[in-house]
Amino acid sequence: MADATAPLTDPTRALGRTRARVLGVLRDAEAPQTADQVAAATGLHVSTARFHLDHLVADELASRQVERRATPGRRRVLYAASATGVRSYGLLSEVLSGVVGSLVRTGGEPDSLRQAGTEWGGRLVERATPSPHPSDGDDIRRLTTMLAEIGFAPRVDEEVDLLTVALRQCPFREVAAAHPDVVCELHHGLIDGALSRLGSTWRATSLHPWVGPSRCVATLQRLADDDRQ
């Protein structure tokens, strides 16, 4: 079993800011992108964009294919974020083992999957981002740092009293595709548990799986005053 005190690590953090930005464009795209499209989205020269794209392909973080077309003309080279990415099956095993262990110890029904995720979310946010002096906005920063460390590649979009967190890469992808009712409940709990441990006024009110080819979206809302007691 993994060491519960060990820091979380995400191999994509070693990419560097520019290459990570290029990968982010691929992850956010609804369809494979050309080097010209990536260059336009990032402000890079097309040659520079292609350089980083080719390195992402070499690192198996992206795939490259030549488009199929029935009409005459030069076929474009298209790039897409790889479905491989970071995997955290050791973590998933630990969480599910906790659920089974609860059943064995009590001889009754285990805690809900979301509750199991909530407990782990509280532990993981401390492992990923210990911070004895939280500041304004620190709760969301620490939440996204934790999610990034696990391998979710999160992106936050803010509206009035509403945040959406796009989880652009699933570290449990294959299991989640087969059992979304199990894994997505754990994801929901992880987010809520981290926010609760941080004393945040935000809570995850919903998690919508597979809104894109490899993307889920969590919605966060502020607690009402009566719920903050």
Backbone torsions as a table, in degrees:
resi	resn	phi	psi	omega
1	MET	NA	143.3	-178.3
2	ALA	-65.8	152.0	178.3
3	ASP	-71.6	118.3	-175.8
4	ALA	-68.5	-14.1	178.9
5	THR	-97.4	-5.1	-177.2
6	ALA	-72.8	143.2	177.9
7	PRO	-67.3	149.7	175.4
8	LEU	-78.0	149.6	179.2
9	THR	-137.4	138.2	177.9
10	ASP	-120.1	112.7	-177.3
11	PRO	-56.9	-25.9	-178.0
12	THR	-70.7	-12.9	178.4
13	ARG	-66.1	-20.0	-179.3
14	ALA	-83.0	2.5	-175.8
15	LEU	-69.6	-30.6	-170.4
16	GLY	94.9	154.9	-172.1
17	ARG	-62.1	-44.6	-175.4
18	THR	-67.5	-46.2	-178.5
19	ARG	-67.4	-35.6	176.3
20	ALA	-64.2	-36.1	178.1
21	ARG	-65.9	-40.5	177.4
22	VAL	-62.8	-44.3	178.3
23	LEU	-63.2	-37.3	178.2
24	GLY	-61.5	-37.7	177.2
25	VAL	-62.5	-42.8	179.1
26	LEU	-65.1	-40.2	-178.7
27	ARG	-67.7	-33.6	-178.2
28	ASP	-81.0	-19.5	-174.8
29	ALA	-72.0	143.8	177.1
30	GLU	-81.4	-14.1	-178.2
31	ALA	-146.6	160.3	176.4
32	PRO	-53.8	147.4	-174.1
33	GLN	-116.3	150.1	172.3
34	THR	-86.1	166.3	176.4
35	ALA	-62.8	-35.2	177.5
36	ASP	-63.0	-41.0	179.4
37	GLN	-66.5	-41.3	178.6
38	VAL	-66.0	-40.8	178.2
39	ALA	-60.6	-43.2	179.9
40	ALA	-64.7	-37.4	-177.4
41	ALA	-74.3	-27.2	-175.4
42	THR	-105.1	-15.3	-175.9
43	GLY	80.9	10.2	178.6
44	LEU	-85.1	158.2	169.3
45	HIS	-67.2	146.5	-175.1
46	VAL	-59.5	-34.7	178.3
47	SER	-66.1	-38.9	177.9
48	THR	-67.4	-42.5	177.9
49	ALA	-60.4	-44.7	-179.6
50	ARG	-63.6	-37.8	178.2
51	PHE	-58.3	-48.2	-178.9
52	HIS	-70.6	-36.5	177.7
53	LEU	-61.7	-43.5	-179.1
54	ASP	-65.5	-34.5	176.6
55	HIS	-69.3	-36.5	176.7
56	LEU	-63.9	-38.3	176.5
57	VAL	-63.9	-44.0	-179.9
58	ALA	-62.7	-32.7	179.6
59	ASP	-86.8	4.4	178.5
60	GLU	63.6	24.9	174.6
61	LEU	-95.7	-9.5	177.2
62	ALA	-146.2	160.3	176.8
63	SER	-119.4	156.3	-178.4
64	ARG	-128.8	135.6	177.7
65	GLN	-147.9	156.3	175.6
66	VAL	-94.7	129.6	-175.0
67	GLU	-64.3	149.9	175.4
68	ARG	-95.9	132.2	179.0
69	ARG	-147.7	142.9	-178.8
70	ALA	-90.4	-17.7	-177.8
71	THR	-92.3	157.4	179.0
72	PRO	-64.6	157.7	178.7
73	GLY	128.9	162.5	-179.5
74	ARG	-69.5	131.5	179.5
75	ARG	-82.0	135.1	-176.9
76	ARG	-83.1	151.8	172.2
77	VAL	-90.7	127.0	-175.8
78	LEU	-115.3	143.7	179.7
79	TYR	-121.6	144.1	177.7
80	ALA	-142.1	149.2	175.8
81	ALA	-63.4	138.9	-179.5
82	SER	-72.8	148.9	176.1
83	ALA	-82.1	-4.1	-178.6
84	THR	-74.6	-75.3	176.1
85	GLY	58.4	-160.8	-179.1
86	VAL	-79.4	139.8	175.9
87	ARG	-121.0	140.9	-178.5
88	SER	-129.2	50.7	-177.3
89	TYR	-68.5	-25.8	175.2
90	GLY	-62.3	-42.0	177.7
91	LEU	-64.0	-45.8	179.4
92	LEU	-58.5	-40.9	179.1
93	SER	-62.2	-41.1	179.1
94	GLU	-62.7	-45.4	-177.7
95	VAL	-63.4	-47.7	-178.8
96	LEU	-67.0	-33.3	176.4
97	SER	-62.9	-35.3	177.4
98	GLY	-63.5	-38.9	178.0
99	VAL	-63.9	-46.6	179.9
100	VAL	-64.6	-41.1	179.3
101	GLY	-60.6	-37.2	177.9
102	SER	-62.3	-40.8	179.4
103	LEU	-64.2	-43.6	-178.4
104	VAL	-65.2	-43.0	-177.0
105	ARG	-68.2	-41.4	-173.4
106	THR	-91.8	-20.2	-176.6
107	GLY	68.4	15.3	-179.4
108	GLY	-129.6	-155.7	-178.9
109	GLU	-74.7	137.9	176.9
110	PRO	-72.6	163.5	173.2
111	ASP	-58.5	157.3	177.9
112	SER	-62.1	157.7	178.3
113	LEU	-60.1	-40.7	-179.9
114	ARG	-64.5	-39.0	178.8
115	GLN	-64.8	-38.9	176.5
116	ALA	-61.9	-42.6	176.9
117	GLY	-63.9	-37.5	179.9
118	THR	-61.2	-43.7	179.8
119	GLU	-63.2	-41.8	-180.0
120	TRP	-71.6	-33.9	177.4
121	GLY	-59.4	-40.5	177.6
122	GLY	-63.3	-39.0	179.0
123	ARG	-70.6	-44.0	-173.0
124	LEU	-68.5	-35.0	-178.8
125	VAL	-66.7	-30.3	175.9
126	GLU	-74.0	-36.0	176.9
127	ARG	-65.2	-42.2	-172.7
128	ALA	-79.6	-38.5	-171.4
129	THR	-142.2	65.5	176.5
130	PRO	-60.3	132.6	-176.9
131	SER	-151.8	100.0	-177.8
132	PRO	-73.4	-13.9	-176.8
133	HIS	-127.7	75.2	-178.9
134	PRO	-64.5	148.4	178.3
135	SER	-124.6	173.5	-178.9
136	ASP	-59.6	129.0	-178.7
137	GLY	83.7	-3.2	-177.1
138	ASP	-67.8	-29.3	-177.5
139	ASP	-63.3	-44.8	-179.5
140	ILE	-71.1	-38.2	177.4
141	ARG	-61.4	-44.2	-178.6
142	ARG	-69.5	-36.2	175.8
143	LEU	-60.9	-49.1	-177.1
144	THR	-68.8	-31.5	174.9
145	THR	-63.1	-44.6	177.9
146	MET	-60.7	-47.2	-178.6
147	LEU	-63.2	-37.7	177.7
148	ALA	-66.1	-40.6	-179.5
149	GLU	-63.1	-37.3	179.1
150	ILE	-70.6	-32.8	178.8
151	GLY	124.0	17.8	-177.5
152	PHE	-83.0	-14.8	-176.8
153	ALA	49.3	60.4	-173.5
154	PRO	-76.6	153.8	170.7
155	ARG	-138.9	129.7	-176.7
156	VAL	-101.4	133.3	172.2
157	ASP	-119.7	132.4	-173.2
158	GLU	-111.3	135.6	170.9
159	GLU	-128.8	-177.2	-178.9
160	VAL	-67.9	118.7	179.5
161	ASP	54.0	26.7	179.7
162	LEU	-150.9	133.2	174.1
163	LEU	-124.7	141.9	169.3
164	THR	-117.6	137.9	179.5
165	VAL	-117.1	108.4	176.8
166	ALA	-80.8	121.9	176.0
167	LEU	-96.4	97.5	-166.5
168	ARG	-86.1	-4.9	178.5
169	GLN	-149.0	129.6	-178.9
170	CYS	-99.6	119.4	179.4
171	PRO	-73.5	-8.2	176.7
172	PHE	-119.8	34.0	-165.9
173	ARG	-50.9	-52.9	-174.5
174	GLU	-64.1	-41.3	178.8
175	VAL	-69.6	-40.3	-179.5
176	ALA	-63.8	-36.2	179.5
177	ALA	-65.9	-35.5	-178.7
178	ALA	-83.7	-31.6	-175.4
179	HIS	-136.5	64.1	-177.9
180	PRO	-62.6	-29.8	-179.6
181	ASP	-65.0	-27.0	178.9
182	VAL	-87.9	-56.8	-171.0
183	VAL	-69.8	-39.4	-178.1
184	CYS	-68.8	-31.3	173.8
185	GLU	-64.9	-38.7	176.3
186	LEU	-64.4	-42.2	177.7
187	HIS	-58.5	-47.3	179.6
188	HIS	-57.6	-45.6	179.7
189	GLY	-65.1	-39.2	178.5
190	LEU	-57.2	-44.3	-178.9
191	ILE	-66.7	-47.0	-178.4
192	ASP	-65.6	-40.0	-179.5
193	GLY	-65.5	-38.8	177.8
194	ALA	-64.6	-44.5	-179.9
195	LEU	-63.7	-40.7	179.3
196	SER	-63.7	-45.4	-179.9
197	ARG	-61.7	-33.0	-179.6
198	LEU	-80.0	-3.6	-177.5
199	GLY	68.7	27.4	-176.3
200	SER	-74.5	152.6	172.8
201	THR	-87.4	1.9	178.1
202	TRP	-98.3	148.1	172.7
203	ARG	-140.2	151.3	177.7
204	ALA	-81.0	114.0	-178.6
205	THR	-93.1	-20.0	178.4
206	SER	-160.3	157.5	172.9
207	LEU	-139.1	118.4	-177.5
208	HIS	-103.2	111.4	-178.1
209	PRO	-78.8	148.4	170.7
210	TRP	52.2	50.9	174.1
211	VAL	-79.2	-10.9	174.2
212	GLY	-142.9	-176.7	-178.1
213	PRO	-56.3	-33.6	-180.0
214	SER	-143.7	28.4	-171.8
215	ARG	-128.6	135.9	170.7
216	CYS	-117.7	159.5	-177.8
217	VAL	-132.6	125.5	174.6
218	ALA	-102.1	138.9	177.3
219	THR	-106.8	129.2	178.3
220	LEU	-113.0	138.3	175.4
221	GLN	-131.6	153.8	178.8
222	ARG	-73.6	145.1	175.6
223	LEU	-68.2	143.6	171.7
224	ALA	-67.5	156.1	-176.7
225	ASP	-54.2	-39.9	-178.0
226	ASP	-66.9	-23.6	-178.5
227	ASP	-87.9	-5.0	-176.9
228	ARG	-90.7	-1.8	-177.7
229	GLN	-71.4	NA	NA
